[in-house]
Amino acid sequence: MAERIARRTMMERMVMGLAAATALATAGKAIAQPQAQTQPKPIPIKVGAYEFPPYADESGNGVTRAFLDSMNAAQSDFRFDLVRTSPQRRYDDLEQGRFDLIAFESLAWGWSGRPVDASRVFFRDAEVFVAKAGPGVDQSYFDSLQGKSILGRLGYHYAFAGFNADPAVLESQYNTRLTVNHEGNVRSVAAGRADLAIVTRSFLTRFLKANPEMAAQLLVSERADQIYDHTILVRRGSPVTVAWVNAALERLESDGTLAALWTRQGIAS
Protein backbone atom coordinates (compact mmCIF):
# COMPACT_ATOMS: atom_id res chain seq x y z
CA MET A 1 0.00 0.00 0.00
CA ALA A 2 2.75 2.45 0.95
CA GLU A 3 4.61 1.52 -2.24
CA ARG A 4 1.56 2.35 -4.42
CA ILE A 5 1.16 5.75 -2.72
CA ALA A 6 4.82 6.52 -3.25
CA ARG A 7 4.60 5.66 -6.96
CA ARG A 8 1.46 7.82 -7.37
CA THR A 9 3.13 10.75 -5.61
CA MET A 10 6.16 10.41 -7.87
CA MET A 11 3.93 10.41 -10.99
CA GLU A 12 2.05 13.49 -9.79
CA ARG A 13 5.35 15.32 -9.25
CA MET A 14 6.54 14.36 -12.73
CA VAL A 15 3.31 15.69 -14.29
CA MET A 16 3.57 18.92 -12.31
CA GLY A 17 7.18 19.30 -13.37
CA LEU A 18 6.34 18.84 -17.04
CA ALA A 19 3.52 21.39 -16.77
CA ALA A 20 5.82 23.90 -15.12
CA ALA A 21 8.49 23.38 -17.79
CA THR A 22 5.92 23.88 -20.56
CA ALA A 23 4.66 27.08 -18.92
CA LEU A 24 8.21 28.44 -18.62
CA ALA A 25 8.97 27.63 -22.23
CA THR A 26 5.80 29.34 -23.41
CA ALA A 27 6.52 32.42 -21.29
CA GLY A 28 10.07 32.55 -22.60
CA LYS A 29 8.87 32.38 -26.18
CA ALA A 30 6.39 35.19 -25.53
CA ILE A 31 9.16 37.34 -24.07
CA ALA A 32 11.51 36.54 -26.94
CA GLN A 33 8.97 37.48 -29.63
CA PRO A 34 7.93 41.16 -29.60
CA GLN A 35 4.22 41.86 -29.84
CA ALA A 36 2.91 42.86 -33.27
CA GLN A 37 2.64 46.63 -33.72
CA THR A 38 -0.90 47.98 -33.94
CA GLN A 39 -1.51 49.78 -37.23
CA PRO A 40 -2.23 53.45 -36.46
CA LYS A 41 -5.61 54.70 -37.60
CA PRO A 42 -5.56 57.13 -40.53
CA ILE A 43 -5.97 60.78 -39.57
CA PRO A 44 -9.36 62.13 -40.73
CA ILE A 45 -9.17 65.04 -43.18
CA LYS A 46 -12.30 66.99 -44.12
CA VAL A 47 -12.55 68.07 -47.73
CA GLY A 48 -14.94 70.87 -48.67
CA ALA A 49 -17.12 70.53 -51.77
CA TYR A 50 -19.84 72.79 -53.13
CA GLU A 51 -22.18 72.24 -56.06
CA PHE A 52 -19.88 72.52 -59.05
CA PRO A 53 -20.88 70.03 -61.76
CA PRO A 54 -19.33 67.67 -62.68
CA TYR A 55 -17.04 67.87 -59.63
CA ALA A 56 -19.91 67.87 -57.14
CA ASP A 57 -23.65 67.86 -57.70
CA GLU A 58 -26.46 68.87 -55.36
CA SER A 59 -26.19 65.55 -53.49
CA GLY A 60 -22.41 65.79 -53.06
CA ASN A 61 -21.65 63.08 -55.61
CA GLY A 62 -19.40 63.61 -58.61
CA VAL A 63 -15.75 63.68 -59.57
CA THR A 64 -14.58 64.99 -56.19
CA ARG A 65 -16.03 62.06 -54.25
CA ALA A 66 -14.54 59.57 -56.73
CA PHE A 67 -11.20 61.36 -56.47
CA LEU A 68 -11.24 61.10 -52.66
CA ASP A 69 -12.03 57.38 -52.94
CA SER A 70 -8.88 57.01 -55.04
CA MET A 71 -6.84 58.99 -52.52
CA ASN A 72 -8.09 56.80 -49.65
CA ALA A 73 -7.39 53.58 -51.54
CA ALA A 74 -3.82 54.60 -52.37
CA GLN A 75 -2.56 55.24 -48.81
CA SER A 76 -3.31 54.78 -45.11
CA ASP A 77 -1.89 57.96 -43.53
CA PHE A 78 -5.11 59.95 -43.92
CA ARG A 79 -8.81 59.34 -44.51
CA PHE A 80 -10.36 62.00 -46.74
CA ASP A 81 -14.05 62.69 -46.05
CA LEU A 82 -16.26 65.03 -48.06
CA VAL A 83 -17.95 67.94 -46.28
CA ARG A 84 -20.68 70.00 -47.96
CA THR A 85 -20.32 73.77 -48.27
CA SER A 86 -21.54 76.42 -50.73
CA PRO A 87 -19.77 78.63 -53.28
CA GLN A 88 -20.31 81.71 -51.11
CA ARG A 89 -19.64 80.07 -47.72
CA ARG A 90 -16.54 78.06 -48.62
CA TYR A 91 -14.04 80.78 -47.70
CA ASP A 92 -15.24 81.25 -44.12
CA ASP A 93 -15.83 77.52 -43.65
CA LEU A 94 -12.21 76.76 -44.48
CA GLU A 95 -10.79 79.58 -42.36
CA GLN A 96 -12.88 78.46 -39.38
CA GLY A 97 -11.63 74.88 -39.72
CA ARG A 98 -14.88 73.27 -40.85
CA PHE A 99 -12.77 71.55 -43.48
CA ASP A 100 -9.04 71.18 -44.12
CA LEU A 101 -8.74 71.36 -47.88
CA ILE A 102 -10.76 71.88 -51.02
CA ALA A 103 -10.11 70.22 -54.37
CA PHE A 104 -10.66 71.43 -57.95
CA GLU A 105 -10.09 75.00 -56.82
CA SER A 106 -7.92 77.97 -57.80
CA LEU A 107 -6.28 80.71 -55.75
CA ALA A 108 -7.66 83.19 -58.30
CA TRP A 109 -11.23 82.46 -57.25
CA GLY A 110 -11.41 84.85 -54.31
CA TRP A 111 -8.74 83.25 -52.10
CA SER A 112 -6.30 86.18 -52.07
CA GLY A 113 -5.13 86.89 -48.50
CA ARG A 114 -6.67 83.69 -47.13
CA PRO A 115 -4.58 81.23 -45.05
CA VAL A 116 -4.29 78.58 -47.78
CA ASP A 117 -1.55 77.04 -49.91
CA ALA A 118 -2.07 75.57 -53.36
CA SER A 119 -0.91 72.18 -54.58
CA ARG A 120 0.48 71.51 -58.02
CA VAL A 121 -1.99 71.59 -60.92
CA PHE A 122 -3.53 68.12 -61.32
CA PHE A 123 -6.34 68.68 -63.83
CA ARG A 124 -7.03 71.28 -66.51
CA ASP A 125 -10.49 72.35 -67.52
CA ALA A 126 -12.09 75.45 -69.04
CA GLU A 127 -15.24 77.50 -69.13
CA VAL A 128 -16.88 77.81 -72.52
CA PHE A 129 -19.89 79.58 -73.97
CA VAL A 130 -22.83 77.72 -75.46
CA ALA A 131 -25.26 79.19 -77.99
CA LYS A 132 -28.29 77.84 -79.82
CA ALA A 133 -27.25 76.35 -83.14
CA GLY A 134 -28.94 77.70 -86.25
CA PRO A 135 -28.44 79.09 -89.75
CA GLY A 136 -25.63 81.64 -89.88
CA VAL A 137 -24.55 80.98 -86.29
CA ASP A 138 -20.84 80.17 -86.26
CA GLN A 139 -17.78 80.83 -84.10
CA SER A 140 -17.89 84.55 -84.92
CA TYR A 141 -21.03 84.72 -82.76
CA PHE A 142 -18.77 84.48 -79.70
CA ASP A 143 -16.42 87.31 -80.78
CA SER A 144 -18.40 89.86 -78.79
CA LEU A 145 -20.65 89.50 -75.77
CA GLN A 146 -22.10 92.96 -76.23
CA GLY A 147 -25.90 92.93 -76.23
CA LYS A 148 -26.14 89.22 -75.52
CA SER A 149 -27.94 87.74 -72.51
CA ILE A 150 -25.83 85.29 -70.54
CA LEU A 151 -26.76 82.59 -68.02
CA GLY A 152 -24.16 81.77 -65.35
CA ARG A 153 -23.92 80.00 -62.00
CA LEU A 154 -24.34 81.77 -58.66
CA GLY A 155 -21.05 82.06 -56.75
CA TYR A 156 -18.77 81.49 -59.75
CA HIS A 157 -16.00 83.84 -60.88
CA TYR A 158 -15.92 84.62 -64.61
CA ALA A 159 -13.02 86.09 -66.53
CA PHE A 160 -15.27 88.14 -68.82
CA ALA A 161 -16.54 89.96 -65.70
CA GLY A 162 -13.10 90.49 -64.16
CA PHE A 163 -13.77 87.59 -61.72
CA ASN A 164 -16.37 89.70 -59.91
CA ALA A 165 -18.97 87.27 -58.55
CA ASP A 166 -21.41 89.93 -57.27
CA PRO A 167 -24.82 89.07 -58.79
CA ALA A 168 -25.84 92.74 -58.96
CA VAL A 169 -22.70 93.69 -60.87
CA LEU A 170 -23.03 90.75 -63.25
CA GLU A 171 -26.68 91.60 -63.94
CA SER A 172 -26.26 95.35 -64.40
CA GLN A 173 -22.89 95.51 -66.18
CA TYR A 174 -22.65 92.20 -68.05
CA ASN A 175 -26.29 91.25 -68.72
CA THR A 176 -25.63 88.01 -66.86
CA ARG A 177 -28.32 86.27 -64.85
CA LEU A 178 -27.18 83.75 -62.25
CA THR A 179 -28.94 80.48 -61.51
CA VAL A 180 -28.08 77.34 -59.53
CA ASN A 181 -28.28 74.81 -62.36
CA HIS A 182 -25.85 74.29 -65.25
CA GLU A 183 -28.11 71.86 -67.08
CA GLY A 184 -31.06 74.22 -66.84
CA ASN A 185 -28.94 77.01 -68.31
CA VAL A 186 -27.89 74.88 -71.28
CA ARG A 187 -31.45 73.75 -71.95
CA SER A 188 -32.69 77.36 -71.67
CA VAL A 189 -30.26 78.43 -74.39
CA ALA A 190 -31.33 75.51 -76.62
CA ALA A 191 -34.94 76.66 -76.11
CA GLY A 192 -34.07 80.25 -77.06
CA ARG A 193 -34.68 81.76 -73.62
CA ALA A 194 -31.16 83.25 -73.45
CA ASP A 195 -28.40 83.94 -75.96
CA LEU A 196 -25.53 82.27 -74.12
CA ALA A 197 -24.75 80.00 -71.21
CA ILE A 198 -21.30 79.69 -69.70
CA VAL A 199 -20.41 76.24 -68.36
CA THR A 200 -17.41 74.12 -67.56
CA ARG A 201 -16.12 72.10 -70.50
CA SER A 202 -15.99 68.92 -68.41
CA PHE A 203 -19.66 69.37 -67.45
CA LEU A 204 -20.61 69.86 -71.09
CA THR A 205 -18.59 66.80 -72.18
CA ARG A 206 -20.44 64.60 -69.70
CA PHE A 207 -23.81 66.25 -70.39
CA LEU A 208 -23.57 65.61 -74.14
CA LYS A 209 -22.50 61.99 -73.58
CA ALA A 210 -25.66 61.51 -71.51
CA ASN A 211 -27.83 63.57 -73.90
CA PRO A 212 -26.40 63.10 -77.40
CA GLU A 213 -29.55 64.48 -79.02
CA MET A 214 -28.65 67.92 -77.63
CA ALA A 215 -25.38 68.17 -79.58
CA ALA A 216 -27.08 69.27 -82.82
CA GLN A 217 -29.00 71.98 -80.96
CA LEU A 218 -25.94 73.71 -79.52
CA LEU A 219 -22.87 75.55 -80.74
CA VAL A 220 -19.95 75.43 -78.32
CA SER A 221 -17.36 78.19 -78.39
CA GLU A 222 -13.81 77.32 -79.32
CA ARG A 223 -12.92 80.37 -77.27
CA ALA A 224 -12.60 79.71 -73.53
CA ASP A 225 -13.59 82.34 -71.02
CA GLN A 226 -10.89 80.98 -68.73
CA ILE A 227 -8.67 77.94 -68.39
CA TYR A 228 -8.96 76.08 -65.11
CA ASP A 229 -5.65 75.05 -63.61
CA HIS A 230 -7.21 72.91 -60.91
CA THR A 231 -5.29 72.63 -57.64
CA ILE A 232 -6.03 71.51 -54.10
CA LEU A 233 -6.07 74.31 -51.55
CA VAL A 234 -4.81 73.28 -48.11
CA ARG A 235 -5.62 75.23 -44.97
CA ARG A 236 -2.47 76.29 -43.14
CA GLY A 237 -2.25 74.38 -39.88
CA SER A 238 -4.11 71.38 -41.30
CA PRO A 239 -2.81 67.90 -40.34
CA VAL A 240 -1.97 67.32 -44.02
CA THR A 241 0.59 69.48 -45.84
CA VAL A 242 0.86 70.68 -49.42
CA ALA A 243 4.09 68.68 -49.77
CA TRP A 244 2.26 65.47 -48.81
CA VAL A 245 -0.60 66.28 -51.21
CA ASN A 246 1.81 66.97 -54.06
CA ALA A 247 3.60 63.66 -53.49
CA ALA A 248 0.27 61.79 -53.46
CA LEU A 249 -0.84 63.48 -56.68
CA GLU A 250 2.47 62.59 -58.31
CA ARG A 251 2.00 58.90 -57.45
CA LEU A 252 -1.60 58.83 -58.68
CA GLU A 253 -0.61 60.50 -61.91
CA SER A 254 2.44 58.30 -62.50
CA ASP A 255 0.59 55.01 -62.04
CA GLY A 256 -2.29 56.06 -64.31
CA THR A 257 -4.93 56.29 -61.57
CA LEU A 258 -5.90 59.88 -62.40
CA ALA A 259 -6.15 59.33 -66.15
CA ALA A 260 -8.37 56.28 -65.58
CA LEU A 261 -10.51 58.25 -63.13
CA TRP A 262 -11.12 61.12 -65.58
CA THR A 263 -12.14 58.60 -68.24
CA ARG A 264 -14.53 56.75 -65.91
CA GLN A 265 -16.11 60.03 -64.83
CA GLY A 266 -16.69 61.03 -68.45
CA ILE A 267 -14.76 64.30 -68.25
CA ALA A 268 -11.83 63.35 -70.47
CA SER A 269 -12.45 64.41 -74.05
Secondary structure, 3 states (H helix, E strand, C coil): CHHHHHHHHHHHHHHHHHHHHHHHHHHHHHHHCCCCCCCCCCEEEEEEECCECCCECCCCCCHHHHHHHHHHHHCCCEEEEEEECCCCCHHHHHHCCCCCEEEEECCCCCCCCCCEEECCCCEEEEEEEEEECCCCCCHHHHCCCCCCCEEEECCCCCHHHCCCCCHHHHHHHHCEEEECCHHHHHHHHHCCCCCEEEEEHHHHHHHHHHCHHHHHHEEEEEEEEEEEEEEEEEECCCCCCHHHHHHHHHHHHHCCHHHHHHHHCCCCC
